Amino acid sequence: MESPREPILTIPGAMTALLVIMFAIHGVRALLPLAVDQEVIWLFGFVPARYDASVMAGQFPGGFAASVWTFLTYSLLHADISHIVFNMLWMLPFGSALARRFGAVRFFVFLAVTAIAGALAHLATHQHEVAPMIGASAAVSGAMAAAIRFAFQRGSFLSLRRGDAEMAARVPALPLLRALRNGRVLAFLGIWFGLNFITGIGAITIGGASAQSIAWQAHVGGFIAGLLLFSLFDPVPRTILQDNTAGVAPPLDGSDLR
């Protein structure tokens, strides 16, 4: 008897865990006094000025340890409920597909790597910025970039001919150079970069010249990292591209190098 097909819109366990973690952190922060919550933001948000030798490092809480952990922990904090809902709505379709394809461990490591890449991009472009950056959008952007390597393939979750969720998440991915010549991928890239340069989507800094400002460079950093590093995490070997034409998929031994 064949196992039942998983509906394409179901949420895998790793994605559910991510949602629970994000909303639980935000819920706990909502219960804190405002002054304490501000301390949390300064302690766990990403502050480029921490790495500026001309700024007194002692003015930032957490010391050296915070200068390490904030490359990641900023992505666990959000400014308000609309901020976290917006980010998680973007994450749901792309993150769910990646969670199924990568498995839970690779999925969370991948999100961490793209969040760190986003922080590095923000640091490179805001070297003296004192305002802390928070938000998961660099990781969201990385998930989107990784997913488009296979999202438009036949049978995948953004194609017109869909299978069940597991099959849709494991269709052969395009090699990077082929992906960058694919019309649908290029259209997605054009729209995504256009939206970010015009408006930004989801990561913000707190307390700058305006109350909130879009940290779009972090999005770009996460997106580029997701696009380029996808193959290091992908367990579906490239040889499936040839074998799949005969209807036979090789073992998923992770041997492909892209």
ABEGO torsion letter per residue (X at the ends): XBBBBBBAABBBAAAAAAAAAAAAAAAAAAABBAAAAAAAAAAABBBAAAABAABBAAABBGEAAAAAAAAAAAAABBABAAAAAAAAAAAAAAAAAAAAAAEAAAAAAAAAAAAAAAAAAAAAABAABABBBBEAAAAAAAAAAAAAAAAABBGBAABABBBBAAAAAABBBBBAAAAAABAAAAAAAAAAAAAAAAAEBGBBBBGBABABBBBAAAAAAAAAAAAAAAAAABABBAAAAAAAAAGBBBBBAGABBX
